[in-house]
Amino acid sequence: MLHLANRELRVEIVDTAGNLPKDGHRYCTGAQIWQVHDQIAGPLLTGPEWPEPAPSSFNGQGLPESFRHRTRDGRLLTWNEERGVAIGIGELAAQPDGTISVVAPCKWMITRSDDRLTFRTRQQVGAFDYELERSVSLSGRTLVSESSLINHGTSPLVLEWFAHPFFALTDGVIRAELPSGTSIPENPGFKIEGNVFIQKRRFTHQRDGHMDFLRLPSASNPTFRLSHPTLSHVTFEAHLALSECVVWGNNVTFSIEPYQTLSLSPGVSKQWSLRYEFGEPVPTKLFR
């Protein structure tokens, strides 16, 4: 792991020079935030298999981000017949049994300062030619993830991006303050009262959970303030234009997943960022 640290927090970031799994084509490998540790409260983030130390590459943990190479319903995006590209991961190949493998991982150049790690890659796969820069910076109790994608190809680059942060539950549930006017369809897992997001019941195991869609009053730059088992709160800000916003949780984690559709003409670039602010440790939560 690579690290950023100060007096209050230590951030673990996946080292792309390590042995990344060949079946790991879901999350961008560069600047992948694996865990944030508070010097008093310990690890602050979870994942679908938490506290498994080596979760599957599909589930992962921490604060991963993804460039989708196909939609949830299977429509292909960054593919040419049997070969495709997962932005920030590598060249993909479809196998006869229907699985997908990474056959040529992208190569990252990493630079660092005291408070920032920056990952850069450029990869050409068939008609696709892109350059991606991802950086993570730490200041006090605030963590920022920034992305910049450039299309160097000769045709439009069309894909989806989403964040999949894994927040910790408090006594098995999550509560969150949402932008005023946010709603959610009637469902068995979650509800909204006023501007407060509430989990209707405790999920009992990894496969017991619920996924749904928030209806936000504005498609730009939403902010969410979430409960936490050992901190006063966690604030999550998405500085981008949303195409949709998924919410999902199981018995050990909860995620707000902002999506955006990217359509970059040749030579065009796009920038966006995520901001996480971790509240102070609360002694009554730590030592009860």
For each residue, the residues with C-beta under 8 A, 3 or more apart:
1: 12 13 14 15 34
2: 12 13 14 15 110 112 117
3: 10 11 12 13
4: 10 11 13 115 116 117 136 137 138
5: 9 10 11 138
6: 9 115 138 139 140
7: 39
8: 38 39 140 141
9: 5 6 36 37 38 39 138 141 143 278
10: 3 4 5 36 37 39
11: 3 4 5 33 35 36 37 136 138 143
12: 1 2 3 33 34 35 36 37 62
13: 1 2 3 4 31 32 33 34 117 136
14: 1 2 18 20 29 32 34
15: 1 2 18
16: 20 29 30 108 110 119
17:
18: 14 15
19:
20: 14 16 24 29 102 105
21: 24 57
22: 101 102
23: 57 58 99 100 101 102
24: 20 21 27 29 57 58 89 102
25: 69 86 89 90 92 100 101 102
26: 57 58 60 64 66
27: 24 32 57 60 64 65 66 89 164
28: 31 32 64 65 66 67 87 88 89 132 134
29: 14 16 20 24 32 88 89 105 106 108
30: 16 88 106 108 119 120 121 132 134
31: 13 28 117 118 119 134 135 136 145
32: 13 14 27 28 29 60 62 64 65
33: 11 12 13 36 62 63 64 136 143 145
34: 1 12 13 14 61 62
35: 11 12 43 44 45 61 62
36: 9 10 11 12 33 43 44 45 62 63 143 276 278
37: 9 10 11 12 42 43 44
38: 8 9 41 42 43 44 230 231 278 281
39: 7 8 9 10
40: 281 286
41: 38 44 230 231 281 286
42: 37 38 230
43: 35 36 37 38 46
44: 35 36 37 38 41 168 228 230 231 234 278
45: 35 36 61 62 63 165 166 167 168
46: 43 50 51 61 166 167 168 169 252 253
47: 50 52 55 59 60 61 62 166 252 253
48: 55 59 61 166 206 250 252 253
49: 52 55 56 59 61 206 252
50: 46 47 55 61 166 252 253
51: 46 252
52: 47 49 55
53:
54:
55: 47 48 49 50 52 59 60 61
56: 49 59 60
57: 21 23 24 26 27 60
58: 23 24 26
59: 47 48 49 55 56
60: 26 27 32 47 55 56 57 64 164 166
61: 34 35 45 46 47 48 49 50 55 64 166
62: 12 32 33 34 35 36 45 47 165 166
63: 33 36 45 143 145 163 165 166 274 276
64: 26 27 28 32 33 60 61 163 164 165
65: 27 28 32 134 145 147 161 162 163 164 274
66: 26 27 28 161 162 163 164
67: 28 78 86 87 88 89 149 159 160 161
68: 71 77 159 160 161 162
69: 25 76 77 78 79 84 85 86 87 92 159
70: 74 75 76 77 79 84
71: 68 74 75 77 160
72:
73:
74: 70 71
75: 70 71
76: 69 70 79 84
77: 68 69 70 71 158 159 160
78: 67 69 84 85 86 87 128 157 158 159
79: 69 70 76 83 84 85 92
80: 83 84 125 126 127 128
81:
82: 93 94
83: 79 80 91 92 93 94 125 126
84: 69 70 76 78 79 80 91 92 93 94 100 125
85: 69 78 79 90 91 92 123 125 126 128 130
86: 25 67 69 78 89 90 92 102
87: 28 67 69 78 130 132 149 159
88: 28 29 30 67 106 121 132 134
89: 24 25 27 28 29 67 86 92 102 105 106
90: 25 85 86 102 103 104 105 106 123
91: 83 84 85 102 103 104 123 125
92: 25 69 79 83 84 85 86 89 100 101 102 103
93: 82 83 84 100 101 103
94: 82 83 84 98 99 100
95: 98 99 100 101
96:
97:
98: 94 95
99: 23 94 95
100: 23 25 84 92 93 94 95
101: 22 23 25 92 93 95
102: 20 22 23 24 25 86 89 90 91 92 105
103: 90 91 92 93
104: 90 91 123 125
105: 20 29 89 90 102
106: 29 30 88 89 90 121 123 132
107: 121 123
108: 16 29 30 119 120 121
109: 119 120 121
110: 2 16 117 118 119 120
111: 117 118 120
112: 2 116 117 118
113: 116
114:
115: 4 6 137 138 139
116: 4 112 113 135 136 137 138
117: 2 4 13 31 110 111 112 135 136 137
118: 31 110 111 112 133 134 135
119: 16 30 31 108 109 110 133 134 135
120: 30 108 109 110 111 131 132 133 134
121: 30 88 106 107 108 109 131 132
122: 129 130 131 132 152
123: 85 90 91 104 106 107 128 129 130
124: 128 129 152 153
125: 80 83 84 85 91 104 128
126: 80 83 85
127: 80 153 154 155
128: 78 80 85 123 124 125 153 157
129: 122 123 124 151 152 153 154
130: 85 87 122 123 149 150 151 152 153 157
131: 120 121 122 149 150 152
132: 28 30 87 88 106 120 121 122 147 148 149 150
133: 118 119 120 147 148
134: 28 30 31 65 88 118 119 120 145 146 147 148
135: 31 116 117 118 119 145 146
136: 4 11 13 31 33 116 117 143 144 145 146
137: 4 115 116 117 143 144 146
138: 4 5 6 9 11 115 116 142 143 144
139: 6 115 142 144
140: 6 8
141: 8 9 277 278 279 280
142: 138 139 275 276 277 278
143: 9 11 33 36 63 136 137 138 275 276 277 278
144: 136 137 138 139 273 274 275 276
145: 31 33 63 65 134 135 136 163 273 274 275 276
146: 134 135 136 137 271 272 273
147: 65 132 133 134 161 271 272 273
148: 132 133 134 269 270 271
149: 67 87 130 131 132 157 262 264 269 270
150: 130 131 132 264 267 268 269
151: 129 130 156 157 264 265 266 267 268 269
152: 122 124 129 130 131 266 267
153: 124 127 128 129 130 157 266
154: 127 129 266
155: 127 266
156: 151 263 264 265 266
157: 78 128 130 149 151 153 262 263 264
158: 77 78 261 262 263 264
159: 67 68 69 77 78 87 261 262
160: 67 68 71 77 243 259 260 261 262
161: 65 66 67 68 147 259 260 262 272
162: 65 66 68 246 257 258 259 260
163: 63 64 65 66 145 238 257 258 274
164: 27 60 64 65 66 255 257
165: 45 62 63 64 236 255 256 257 274 276
166: 45 46 47 48 50 60 61 62 63 253 254 255
167: 45 46 174 226 228 234 236 253 254 255 256
168: 44 45 46 228 229 230 253
169: 46 172 173 174 229 249 251 252 253 254
170: 173 174 175 227 228 229
171: 229
172: 169 202 203 251
173: 169 170 198 199 202
174: 167 169 170 197 199 226 227 249 254
175: 170 196 197 198 199 226 227
176: 196 197 224 225 226 227 256
177: 195 196 197 224 225 226
178: 182 192 195 196 197 214 216 222 224
179: 182 195 216 217 218 222 223 224
180: 195 217
181: 195 216 217
182: 178 179 192 195 197 214 215 216 217
183: 192 214 215
184: 187 190 191 192 197 212 213 214 215 247
185: 212 213 215
186:
187: 184 190 191 210 212
188: 200 201 210
189: 199 200 201 203 209 210 212 249
190: 184 187 197 198 199 200 210 212 247 249
191: 184 187 197 198 200
192: 178 182 183 184 195 196 197 198
193: 196 198
194:
195: 177 178 179 180 181 182 192
196: 175 176 177 178 192 193
197: 174 175 176 177 178 182 184 190 191 192 247
198: 173 175 190 191 192 193
199: 173 174 175 189 190 202 249 254
200: 188 189 190 191
201: 188 189
202: 172 173 199 251
203: 172 189 208 209 210 249 250 251
204: 208 251
205: 208 250 251
206: 48 49 209 250 251 252
207: 250
208: 203 204 205 250 251
209: 189 203 206 248 249 250 251
210: 187 188 189 190 203 248 249
211: 246 247 248
212: 184 185 187 189 190 246 247 248
213: 184 185 244 245 246 247
214: 178 182 183 184 245 246 247 256
215: 182 183 184 185
216: 178 179 181 182 219 222 242 245
217: 179 180 181 182
218: 179 221 222
219: 216 241 242 243
220: 240 241 242
221: 218 237 238 239 240
222: 178 179 216 218 237 238 242 245 258
223: 179 235 236 237 238
224: 176 177 178 179 235 236 237 256
225: 176 177 233 234 235 236
226: 167 174 175 176 177 233 234 235 236 254 256
227: 170 174 175 176 233
228: 44 167 168 170 231 232 233 234 278 279
229: 168 169 170 171 285
230: 38 41 42 44 168 281 282 285 286
231: 38 41 44 228 234 278 279 280 281 282 285
232: 228 279 280 281 282
233: 225 226 227 228 279
234: 44 167 225 226 228 231 276 277 278 279
235: 223 224 225 226 275 276 277 279
236: 165 167 223 224 225 226 256 274 275 276
237: 221 222 223 224 274 275 276 277
238: 163 221 222 223 242 258 272 274
239: 221 272 273 274 275
240: 220 221 258 260 272 273
241: 219 220 260
242: 216 219 220 222 238 245 258 259 260
243: 160 219 259 260 261
244: 213 259
245: 213 214 216 222 242 256 257 258 259
246: 162 211 212 213 214 255 256 257 259
247: 184 190 197 211 212 213 214 254 255 256 257
248: 209 210 211 212 254 255 257
249: 169 174 189 190 199 203 209 210 253 254 255
250: 48 203 205 206 207 208 209 253
251: 169 172 202 203 204 205 206 208 209
252: 46 47 48 49 50 51 169 206
253: 46 47 48 50 166 167 168 169 249 250
254: 166 167 169 174 199 226 247 248 249
255: 164 165 166 167 246 247 248 249
256: 165 167 176 214 224 226 236 245 246 247
257: 162 163 164 165 245 246 247 248
258: 162 163 222 238 240 242 245
259: 160 161 162 242 243 244 245 246
260: 160 161 162 240 241 242 243 272
261: 158 159 160 243
262: 149 157 158 159 160 161 270
263: 156 157 158
264: 149 150 151 156 157 158 268 269 270
265: 151 156 268
266: 151 152 153 154 155 156
267: 150 151 152
268: 150 151 264 265
269: 148 149 150 151 264
270: 148 149 262 264
271: 146 147 148
272: 146 147 161 238 239 240 260
273: 144 145 146 147 239 240
274: 63 65 144 145 163 165 236 237 238 239
275: 142 143 144 145 235 236 237 239
276: 36 63 142 143 144 145 165 234 235 236 237
277: 141 142 143 234 235 237
278: 9 36 38 44 141 142 143 228 231 234
279: 141 228 231 232 233 234 235 282
280: 141 231 232
281: 38 40 41 230 231 232 285 286
282: 230 231 232 279 285 286
283: 286 287
284: 287 288
285: 229 230 231 281 282 288
286: 40 41 230 281 282 283
287: 283 284
288: 284 285
